[in-house]
Every structure is written in structure tokens, then in C-alpha cells.
Amino acid sequence: MKILMVFTSHDTLGDTGRKTGFWLEEGAAPYYVFRDAGIDLTLASPKGGQPPVDPKSDLPENQTPAMARFKNDPDAQKVFAHTKLLKDMRSEDFDAVFYPGGHGPMWDLAEDQDSIKLIEAFYDAGKPVAAVCHAPGVLHRVTHKGAPIVKGKRVTGFTNAEEEEVQLTKVVPFLVEDELTRLGGLYEKRGNWESFAITDGRLITGQNPASSTAGAQHLVKLLTSGHASTAA
């Protein structure tokens, strides 16, 4: 079984001058969920190489067991440092695709034509698409049968309240909750920073960093047991 993980290459938080990228927990936790399940992983990003890590994600208060494991795993660090070029990835080579969040994807992957076409190719081929935290924002220009991919689907993603709490409401290109709702998604959420992931058909979304493990587990379950709609 093969999963493609797609990371951002964007490292600037709007015009604030501050750094961003992918949220480390959202890369590390799913990586180990997949690896521990015996899944063959390929990591890719628009620019290839080392994807930028949001420095805030590595602050002392944000440390998790998965991150500690990653920091003591030179093999995993090497994999992350050498992501492949997104434009070279093909849906037929994988069973599913997973997008970690962080604010970075809001700027590059959300508008990246290679990413948009790749997600559509996965979905049109009947393969699962998963995204957590801000990464559901990468779906906002993705369509299926002429309609937004999220239309009529139960979805979640970083909430307006969570964005307000980190004081970036006026910085991000759009608010994930508002955009998923505007596109016709049946948006659901739990309390700020609570773990929450949804599977609807072959679309999986997670609300926030704490949901990255659950989102990855949903994807493994979907791949190993068939299609189902669940929330946890």
C-alpha cells in the first residue's frame, strides 16, 4: 500500500515578515501512523527538498510524542529533507494522498495547478484524499463532476475561532471554515484544539494539529476496510 504525502514549500506568513511552513506535528504524527501500519510513503512538495517547518510548531508548548520520536529518527529526518517534486507525482502510482497543514499550504498548494489536478486525479480514480488543519484549504479550487469536491460532503478544518485565537484572521488569504461552507461543504467542528476528523466517502478532513493522528488513522482504516462515513 502506498500513500503520497504532499507538503507546502511556502515559508512566509503573508506580508508580516514572519516565517511559516508546515506544522511539525502534522507531518510527524501521520508519518508514523502510516509507517507503523507498514505503508510505503513518498513525500513531495512544489519545490522539492526540505519543506519549511513553521517555527511556532516547534515551541516547547507544542511538543508531542510523535515530534520527539521524529527528532530522534535520522532516517525520518532524511526522508523529510528530500521531498520529491510535486509536478512529477502521478495518482496511478499511489493508493491515497494526504496533505499536512500549517499555514503554508494556504498560499502555495491552495492555488497550485499541479496539486489541484493531482487531487482531482486521485478522487476521480476512486482513491481517498485526506487533509488536516489548514490543508482542507487546498481543496477550494478542486472540483469533481463540475462541482466543488467538498459540496454536500461532511468536512472539517481549522476553525474561524482557532484562527482568531492565533491572531491570523486578517493575514490568511481566506478562512478555512468560511471557504468550506461557501463551497457547499457540510462543515462541522468541535471545541478549539480538540481532536476531530471526518471521513465522508473517500474524503477525509481533520480540524487542527491535534487531529492529524486521527486523520491519518481514518485514512488507514479507509484503505484497509473499505469506504465508510465516520467522525471521531
C-alpha positions as CSV (number, residue, x, y, z in Angstrom):
1,M,0.0,0.0,0.0
2,K,1.3,3.4,-1.0
3,I,0.5,6.9,0.3
4,L,1.7,10.2,-1.1
5,M,2.2,13.0,1.5
6,V,2.2,16.5,0.0
7,F,3.9,19.3,1.9
8,T,4.0,23.1,1.4
9,S,7.0,24.9,0.1
10,H,5.8,28.3,1.3
11,D,7.6,29.9,4.2
12,T,6.3,33.4,4.6
13,L,3.2,34.4,6.6
14,G,1.6,36.9,4.2
15,D,3.3,40.3,4.3
16,T,4.1,40.1,8.1
17,G,7.7,39.1,7.6
18,R,7.2,36.2,9.9
19,K,8.0,32.6,8.9
20,T,5.6,29.8,8.4
21,G,5.5,26.4,6.6
22,F,4.0,23.0,7.6
23,W,3.1,22.3,11.2
24,L,5.6,19.7,12.5
25,E,3.1,17.6,14.4
26,E,1.0,17.3,11.3
27,G,3.9,15.9,9.4
28,A,5.4,13.7,12.1
29,A,2.3,12.1,13.6
30,P,0.7,10.9,10.3
31,Y,4.2,9.8,9.1
32,Y,4.4,7.4,12.0
33,V,0.8,6.3,11.8
34,F,1.4,5.3,8.2
35,R,4.9,3.8,8.7
36,D,3.7,1.8,11.7
37,A,0.9,0.4,9.6
38,G,3.5,-0.8,7.0
39,I,2.6,1.7,4.4
40,D,5.1,2.8,1.7
41,L,5.4,6.5,1.8
42,T,6.5,9.1,-0.7
43,L,6.8,12.8,0.3
44,A,6.5,15.6,-2.2
45,S,6.3,19.4,-2.3
46,P,6.1,22.1,-5.0
47,K,9.8,22.9,-4.8
48,G,11.1,19.5,-3.6
49,G,13.8,19.1,-1.0
50,Q,13.2,20.2,2.7
51,P,9.8,21.7,3.2
52,P,9.8,24.7,5.6
53,V,8.7,24.0,9.2
54,D,6.6,26.6,10.9
55,P,8.9,27.7,13.8
56,K,5.9,28.1,16.2
57,S,5.1,24.4,15.7
58,D,8.4,23.5,17.4
59,L,8.0,25.7,20.5
60,P,8.2,23.9,23.9
61,E,4.5,24.1,24.5
62,N,3.7,22.4,21.2
63,Q,5.9,19.3,21.6
64,T,4.3,15.9,21.2
65,P,5.4,12.2,21.4
66,A,5.5,12.0,17.6
67,M,7.7,15.1,17.4
68,A,10.1,13.6,20.0
69,R,10.2,10.4,18.0
70,F,10.9,12.3,14.8
71,K,13.8,14.3,16.4
72,N,15.4,11.0,17.4
73,D,14.9,9.4,14.0
74,P,17.6,10.5,11.5
75,D,16.1,8.2,8.8
76,A,12.8,10.1,9.0
77,Q,14.6,13.4,9.0
78,K,16.4,12.4,5.8
79,V,13.1,11.5,4.2
80,F,11.6,14.9,5.1
81,A,14.7,16.7,3.8
82,H,14.4,15.2,0.4
83,T,10.8,15.5,-0.7
84,K,10.2,14.9,-4.4
85,L,8.9,17.4,-6.9
86,L,5.1,17.6,-6.8
87,K,4.8,18.1,-10.5
88,D,6.4,14.6,-11.0
89,M,3.8,12.8,-8.9
90,R,1.1,10.6,-10.6
91,S,-2.1,9.4,-8.9
92,E,-1.7,6.0,-10.5
93,D,1.4,5.3,-8.5
94,F,-0.4,5.6,-5.1
95,D,-3.4,4.4,-3.2
96,A,-4.2,7.7,-1.5
97,V,-2.9,11.2,-0.9
98,F,-2.5,13.0,2.4
99,Y,-2.0,16.8,3.0
100,P,-0.5,18.0,6.3
101,G,-1.4,21.5,7.3
102,G,0.2,24.6,8.8
103,H,-0.4,28.0,7.3
104,G,2.0,27.4,4.3
105,P,-0.5,25.5,2.1
106,M,-2.9,28.4,2.2
107,W,-0.5,30.3,-0.1
108,D,1.0,27.8,-2.4
109,L,-0.9,24.5,-2.5
110,A,-4.3,26.1,-2.5
111,E,-3.5,27.7,-5.9
112,D,-1.1,25.2,-7.2
113,Q,-2.3,23.7,-10.5
114,D,-0.2,20.5,-10.1
115,S,-1.8,20.0,-6.7
116,I,-5.3,20.7,-7.9
117,K,-5.0,18.3,-10.9
118,L,-3.4,15.7,-8.7
119,I,-6.2,15.7,-6.1
120,E,-8.8,15.5,-8.9
121,A,-7.0,12.6,-10.5
122,F,-6.9,10.7,-7.1
123,Y,-10.6,11.4,-6.4
124,D,-11.8,10.7,-10.0
125,A,-10.0,7.3,-9.8
126,G,-11.9,6.4,-6.6
127,K,-8.9,6.9,-4.3
128,P,-9.0,8.7,-0.9
129,V,-8.0,12.3,-0.4
130,A,-7.1,13.4,3.1
131,A,-6.2,16.9,4.5
132,V,-5.9,18.2,8.1
133,C,-5.9,21.6,9.8
134,H,-5.3,24.3,7.2
135,A,-4.8,21.8,4.4
136,P,-8.5,21.4,3.7
137,G,-8.0,24.8,2.2
138,V,-6.1,23.2,-0.7
139,L,-9.4,21.8,-1.8
140,H,-11.0,25.2,-2.5
141,R,-10.4,25.1,-6.3
142,V,-10.7,21.3,-6.6
143,T,-13.8,20.0,-8.5
144,H,-15.5,16.7,-9.1
145,K,-18.0,16.3,-11.9
146,G,-18.2,20.1,-12.3
147,A,-18.8,20.9,-8.7
148,P,-16.6,21.7,-5.7
149,I,-15.2,18.5,-4.3
150,V,-16.5,19.4,-0.9
151,K,-20.0,20.2,-2.0
152,G,-22.5,18.1,0.0
153,K,-19.7,16.4,2.0
154,R,-19.2,16.4,5.7
155,V,-16.0,18.3,6.2
156,T,-13.9,20.0,8.9
157,G,-10.8,22.1,9.0
158,F,-9.2,24.9,11.0
159,T,-12.0,26.9,12.6
160,N,-12.6,30.7,12.5
161,A,-12.3,30.7,16.3
162,E,-8.9,28.9,16.2
163,E,-7.6,31.3,13.5
164,E,-8.8,34.2,15.7
165,E,-7.0,32.8,18.7
166,V,-3.7,32.7,16.8
167,Q,-4.4,36.2,15.6
168,L,-4.1,35.5,11.9
169,T,-7.7,36.1,10.7
170,K,-6.6,39.2,8.8
171,V,-3.4,37.6,7.4
172,V,-4.5,34.4,5.7
173,P,-5.8,34.5,2.2
174,F,-9.2,33.1,3.3
175,L,-10.7,31.4,6.4
176,V,-10.9,27.6,6.0
177,E,-14.2,27.3,7.8
178,D,-15.8,30.0,5.8
179,E,-14.5,28.7,2.5
180,L,-15.5,25.1,3.0
181,T,-19.0,26.4,3.9
182,R,-19.2,28.8,0.9
183,L,-18.3,25.9,-1.4
184,G,-21.3,23.8,-0.1
185,G,-19.4,21.7,2.4
186,L,-21.3,20.4,5.4
187,Y,-18.9,21.9,7.8
188,E,-18.6,20.5,11.3
189,K,-16.3,21.4,14.2
190,R,-15.5,20.6,17.9
191,G,-14.0,22.9,20.5
192,N,-10.8,24.8,19.8
193,W,-7.8,22.4,19.6
194,E,-9.8,19.3,20.2
195,S,-9.1,16.3,18.0
196,F,-11.8,15.8,15.3
197,A,-11.6,14.1,12.0
198,I,-14.3,13.1,9.5
199,T,-14.5,10.5,6.8
200,D,-17.2,11.1,4.2
201,G,-16.9,8.6,1.3
202,R,-13.3,8.9,0.2
203,L,-12.8,12.4,1.5
204,I,-11.1,12.8,4.9
205,T,-10.6,16.1,6.8
206,G,-9.2,16.9,10.2
207,Q,-9.8,20.1,12.2
208,N,-6.5,21.1,13.7
209,P,-3.0,19.9,14.6
210,A,-4.4,17.7,17.4
211,S,-6.5,16.0,14.6
212,S,-3.5,14.9,12.5
213,T,-3.2,11.5,14.2
214,A,-6.9,10.8,13.9
215,G,-7.0,12.0,10.2
216,A,-4.2,9.6,9.4
217,Q,-5.9,6.8,11.3
218,H,-9.1,7.4,9.3
219,L,-7.1,7.1,6.1
220,V,-5.5,3.8,7.1
221,K,-8.9,2.5,8.2
222,L,-10.5,3.6,4.9
223,L,-7.7,1.9,2.9
224,T,-7.9,-1.4,4.8
225,S,-11.6,-1.8,5.4
226,G,-13.4,-0.1,2.6
227,H,-15.4,3.1,2.3
228,A,-17.3,4.4,5.4
229,S,-18.5,7.7,6.8
230,T,-17.3,8.3,10.4
231,A,-16.4,11.1,12.7
232,A,-14.2,11.0,15.9
